[in-house]
Amino acid sequence: MSQKFPISKLTLALLTLSAASLTQAAGLDRSGQDIKGFFNPGTYAEIEYAYINTDVSVNDNAGAIANGARLGITSNEDEYEKGVNTGNATDDPYTFARYGVKTDINDSISIGVFYDEPFGAEVEYTGDNAFVSQPGKQTIVDSSTGTAFPNEFINPAVLDPDYDKNTNVSVHTESWTGLVGFKSNGFQVYGGPVIQKVKAEVHLRGQAYGPLTGYDANVNKDTDYGWAAGLSYSKPEIALNAALTYRSEIDHKTVVGERVPLLDNDLIKSVFIGKYNELNPNDIITPELAAAIGADATTEATVTTPESVNLNIQTGLSEKYQLLGTLDVRWVPWSDFSIVPPLYNAYSKGAVAGGLPLLSYDKDQWKVDVGLAKRFNEKLAGSVVVGYDSGAGDPVSSLGTIDGFYSIGGGVKYNVTPEWAVSVGGKYLKFGDATGQLPNGSIVSKSEDNDGYIAGVKLSYQSQ
C-alpha cells in the first residue's frame, strides 16, 4: 500500500470510545490507561472530555439471617429473597477529562506526557432499603437469646436528622505518565515514570452491614510513584501500529481515619473481644489493650493500585475503501487487589480468624474491544467498535454492583484544518447481572438489567 493510507489520517474517531472503561468496569478500572497518542508521528496533542450516565440498581435481600429476623443478609445465595429495589445507585452522572502531548525530538527519540483518571468509584444507595440506616429497623440478633436490636442500638447517630444515612463510596485517582521512546527500523522501546494521586471515602449504612453499620473510612489524599514501559512496532505504509505496554503497581502509604460505632457500646464491645480472643489465640486482646479500644482510630495503611498490561493493534484493511481495523486488549490482576483498613480488619477478627478486607476481588479482568474505522474523505472519518469486559468475579462486592459488560459504540472525526480535528462519539453498555456479598461471604443483594451510555468529545492537533 502507498502513502494514500497514512496512519495520521486514520487515527480518527476511536477517540472517547476507549472511555467505556471509565465507569462500572471490572474492579475500580475507569480510564483504560490509554497512551495511543504517543504513537502518532510528529507533534501531537489531545484533550478529551467524556460524560457517563449509568442506571445501576440492586434488589436488597429480604431473607432471614437468624431467629426469623429479616436483616437484609443471608449466609448463602440459596436463601436470598428478592427485596426492595434501591433505585439508581449511580444517579449522579460521572464526567471525565484526560489530555496528553508528545513530540519527536528527532527521527529516533520521542517524548510525551499523558494525564488520566485510571481508577475510581461513585456509588450511593438511597431510599428505603437495607443499605440505608433507619431508626427502628432490626439490624443484629443475639443468637443465644433471639433478641433483635434496632439500628440505633449500634449507631445512635441515626437519630440525628442531619446524619448521612446512605451507604456511599467515593474513590478518585489521577495520574501523569511521562514517556521517552527510542525508535529504530520501525520498532520503539519506551518507558518512564508515573505520578499518581489517590483519595477515598467509604460509609456503610443500613441492615445489610449488620454490626458494621455506621462504619466510616476516610483515606487521606496521597501521591506516590510507579513506572510504565513497552515495545511498539509501526509500518506507516499499511497503517500498522502495535504496542504492548506494562504499568507497575503503585503503593500508597497513607493515613486512614476510621469509625466503628458499635465499639462505643460496652456490652457489644465485650462480646466482640471475647470472640476475637477465641478465634485469634496467638493475637489476643489484653485487658489493657481492651481499655484503649474505641470507636475511632487514625492509622496508616497501604493501598496498592494494580499493575496492568495493554495490547493495542491497528492496521489498514483496505486501501481502496480506506478501512482500518483495531484490537485493544487489557489485563488487570484484580484478584491480587484488596483494601484492608486496620480498624475494620481488627474488628472483623471477632467474626473470622485473621480478619477480612473491606474490598477484594476473586478474578482478573480481561477487556477486549474490536473496531472498524473508515475515512470518507480528506476531512471526515467514522468508526464502530464492540467490546467485552469480563468483570472481576461474581459474587461482587456490595459496593460494586455489576459483573462486567458488553458494549457497542461509534464516532466521527472531522479535520477542521490539516492539523486540527474534532471528534465526537458515544457508546452503549449492557452490564452483567451480579450477586452482592459482604467480605465474609454473606449475600446482601442482586442486580439485573442494568445499562448505561457514554458521550464524549475530543480536540486534537497533529503536525509532522
N, C-alpha and C positions, 0 to 999 in steps of 0.2 A: 504494500500500500504506500501511497505517496503522502506528501505533506498536506494533502487535502483533508487529512484525518488527524490534525494536531490535537493533542490531549488538552491543550489550553482552551480549546473551544468546547470541549465536551465534558469538562468537569462539572458544569451546569447545575441542573435542578435537583441534584441529590441532597442539596442544602440542608434544610431543617428536618428532612426525613429521618436522619440519624437520631433526631431528638426523641424518637419513640422510646428510647431508654430513659427519658427524663422522669418518667413517673410510673410507679407501680411495676417496675421490672423486678427481676429476682433480687432478693435481699434489699439493700439500700441503693442499688445501682440506678443512676439517673442519666448521666450525660453520654455514656459510652466511651468517654475519654478520647474523642476523635482528634487526630492531628493530620488529617488528609491534606490540609492546606500547605503543609510543609513540603509536599512532593510536587507542587506546581512550579514550573520553571520561572526564572527571573525573580522579580519582586512581586509579592502577593500579600494582600491584607483583606481581612473579613471581619464583619461584625454581624452577629446573628441574634435574633430575639424570637422566642417561642412562647406560645400561650397554650397551656394544657388544662383541659377540663375533663374530669372523670366523674362517673356516677358509680360509686363503690359502697355497697351496704352489706350488712350481715344480718342474719336472724340469730338472736341470742338463744340460750339453752333454757328451755322450760322444764328440764328434767330435775329429778331429786337427787341430792348427794347423800343425805342420811336422815333417818327417822322421819321421812315424809316431808321435810322442809325443802321448798323449792328455792335454791340459792343461785341458780344460773350456772351450775357446774355439775358435770357427771364424770365419773372416773374413766369411762371409755366411750367410744363413738356409738356403740350399740345402744346405749342408754339415752342418747341425745334425743330430745323432743323439740321440734321447731317452735321457737318462741317469737318474741316481738322483733319486727324489723327496725333497725337502728336509723334508717334514713341514710342519706349520703354522708359517709364519714370523711370524704374528701371534698367537701362542699365548696371550699374556697379555691378558685382557680389558681393554678401554680404557674408563675412566669419564670423565665429562664433567659439569661444572656450569656453569650460567650464571644470571644474575639481572639484574633491572632494576626501575626505579621511575620513574614520571612523574606529573606533576600539572598541572592547568590553573591558572595564576595568575589568569586572568580569561577572558572569552569570546574573547579574541584571542591570548593568549600561553600557551604550554605549555613546560615544561622537563622533562628526563629524563636519566638516566644508565643505561647498559647495559654489562654485563660479559660477555665470552665468550672462547673459546679458538679463534681463527679458523684457524690453520694448525698442522699437526703431522704427525708420523710416528713409528711404533714398529714396527720390523721387526728380526727376528733369525733368522738361519739356523743350525740346529743339526744334529748327526748326522754321517754320513759322506758328504759331497758336496763339490762343487767350491767351495763358499762357506765351508768350514771348514778352517783350516790344520792340516795333519798332517805330522809329520816323515816324510821318505822319499818323499813324493808329488812327482813331476816337476812343476815349476812354470814354468820357462822353458827355451828351447832356443837354443843358439848356432847360428844358421842357417848359419854358414860351416863349422862342424865337425860339426854334428849332435849335439853333446854336450847331454844334458839334465841340468839342475841341480835338485836337490831343494829343497823349501821352506826348509829350514834354512840353505841357502847364501845365500838372500836375507834371511831373517829368523831369526837364531839364537834369538830369544826363544821360538820354538815348542817348543824342547827343555825349557823350564821348565814343569813340570806345572801350575803356578798361572797360566800365561798365558792370557788370554781368546782362544781360538782361533776364535770365532764372528764372522762378519760381522754387524754390527748398526748400526742408525742410530736416533737419537732426536732429534726436533725438537719443541720446545714453544713456544707463544706464548700470551700473554694480552693482552687489550685492553679498555680502558674508553672508551666513546663518550659524550660529553656533547652533548646536543641542546637547542636552543632553537627553538620553532616560532611562526610568526606566521600567524594564521588570518583569513580574510575570505571571506564568501559561499561557504563550503564548501571553498575552496582553502586550503592551508597550505604555506608555504615554511619549510624547517627546515634546520638545519646545526649544526656545532660541532666541537670538537677531538677527536682520538683519541689516546690514550696506549697505546703498545704495547711489550710486553717480549718478547724472543726469546732462546733459547739452543738449542744443538745439539751433538751428538756424532756422528761418523761413524768406523767402524772397518771396514776392508776386509781380508778374510782369504781364504785358500784359493787354489787354482789359477786360479779364474775371473779374478782380478785380476793375474795374471802378475807383472811386476816391481814392481807396486804393492802386492803382498800385504804385510800388516803396516802399511799406511798408517793413521794416526790423525789426526783433526782435532777439536779442541775449540773451539767458538765460544763465547766468553765471553758471559755474560748482558749484554744491552744494552737500554736504554729509549730510545725515540725517539717522534716525534710526526707525526701526519698530520691529515686532516680528512675529514668526511663532510658531504654536502649533498643536498637533494632537494626534490621537489614532490609533494604529495598532494592528493587530492580525495575528499570524503565526502558521502554523501547518506543520513542515518540511516534515513529512512522506507522505503528499499528495501534497507537493509543493505549499501550500496555503499561501498567504500573502495578506492582505488587509490593506489599510491605508487611513485615512481621514485627510487632512492637511488644516489648515486655515492660511492665511497670512494677516496681518493687512495693512491698508493704511499707507502711509508714506508721511508726509508733508514736502515739500522742500520750505523754505522761502529763496528767492534768489534775487539778483539784475538782473533786466531786462533792457537792453538798446533798445529803440525803435526809429523808424523814420517814420513819415508820411509826405512825401514831399509836399503834397498839402497845408499843413499848412504854408508853406513859401510863398504861393500866397495870398496876402492881400484880393483880390476880393473874392476868394473862401472861405477864412477864415471867412470873414464877413457873407457870406451866411450860412456857417456851424453854426456859433454862433447864428444867428437868428433862424434857425431851431431847434437847441439844446434847446434854451430857450423856444421855443414854445412847444416842446414835454416834457420838464422836468421843469415845473414851480416851483417846490419845490427845484430845484438844479440849479439855473440859473448861467450863466457866467457873472459876473460883468465886467464893462469896465476895472477895474484894473486887474482882472484876465485875461481878453482877451488880454491885452497888454503883459502879461507874457507867453501866449501860443505860442509855437514854434513847429517846425517840429521834434525836437529831445527831448527825455526825458529819464532820467535814474531813475527808481523807483524800489521799492521792491514789488514782487508778490509771491504768494504761488501756487505752482504746486503740486497737490496731486496724487501720483501714487495709483492705486486702490487696494482694498482688493481682495482676491480670495480664492476659495475652490477647492482642488484637491482630487478626489477619484481614487485610484489605486488598482486594484484587479488582482491577478494572481493565477492560481490554476492548478494542474495536471488534465488532462483529460483522459489519458490512460497510464498505466504503461507499457502495452505490446508494444505500439507503441511510447512510450516516447513523449507524446504530452502535451503541456502546453497552456492554454488559458489565454488571458489578456483583461482587460477592463480598460480604462483610461477616466475619465470624468473631465472636468474643467469648472468652472463657474467664470466669471469676470463681475461685475456690471458696464459696461462701460456707462450705462445711467446716472450714478452719476458723471461721469468724465467731466471736462472741463478745458480749459486753457484760462485765462482771463487777458491778458496783460493790464495794466492800461491805457496807451495812446490809444491803439486800442479800448478798451471798451468805453473810454470817447468820442472818435471821432464818434463811431457808434451810440452814443446817438443823433447825429444830424439826424439820419435816423429812429431810433427805440427807443421809450421811454424805459429807463432803460439800453440801450446798449446791445451789443452782445458779446459772447465769440469768441475767434479766432478758437477754436476747441471744438466740443462736439459731443456726440453720442446719438441715440434715444433708443437703445435696449441693453440688456445684452448679453454677449457672452456665448454660450454653445458649448463646443468642446468634441467630443466623438471619441475614437479610439478603435477598436476591433482587437485583434491579435491572431495568432496561431503559436506556435513555436514547432519545433521537434528536438530532439537530434538524430543524425545519428550514432554516436559512441562516444567514450570517448573524442575525440578531436574536433569533428565537430558538429555544430548545425545550424539551419536556422529558419527563421520566415517570415511571411507575415502579413501585417496589412492594414486595410481600415479605413478611417477616415472621419469625417464631422465637419465643423466649421460653426456655424450659422451666423457669421458676427455680426455687431453691428447696423444694420438698413440700409435701403435703402429708400431714397437717402443717399449718403455718403458725407463726406467732399470732397471738390475738391482736398485736399491733400492726400486722401486715396481712391484709385481708384477701389476697388473691394468689393464685399459683400460676405465674407466667401469663403469656398471651399470644394470640395470633394478630397480625396486623396487615393492612393494605393502605397504600397511600400514593400520592402523585404530586408533581410540582412542575413549575415552568421557570425558565430563566430568560431574562431579556437584557441584551447588551445595549445599554444606553449610548455608550461610546465604545471604541475598541478596547478601552481599559476598564471602564466602569460597568457593572452589571447589577441588576436587581433580581432576586429570586423569591418566589413565594411557593408555599406548599402546605399540604395537610396530610393527616394520617388518622385512620380509624383503628382502634384497638379493641379486641374482644378478649376479656380477661378469663382465665381459667377458674373454675369453681374450687373452693378450698374449705377445709375444716380448721377452725381456730382453736389453738390449745395453749395452756399455760406451760411454763418451763417444766413443771412436774408431770406433764402428760395429760392433765385433766382437760376435758373438752368444754369449750365455752361458747362456740358459735359455728355457723356455716354460712358461706357466701355462694350466691348463684346469680347467673345472668348479669354480670357487671361489664361495663364498657366505658369507653372514653374517646376523646379525639384531641389532636394537636394541630395547631395552625402556627405558621412561622414565616418570617421574612428575613432575608439576608442581603446585605450590601457588600459587594466585593470589588477589589481593584487588582489588576494584574498588568504588568508590563515586562517585556523581555529585552 
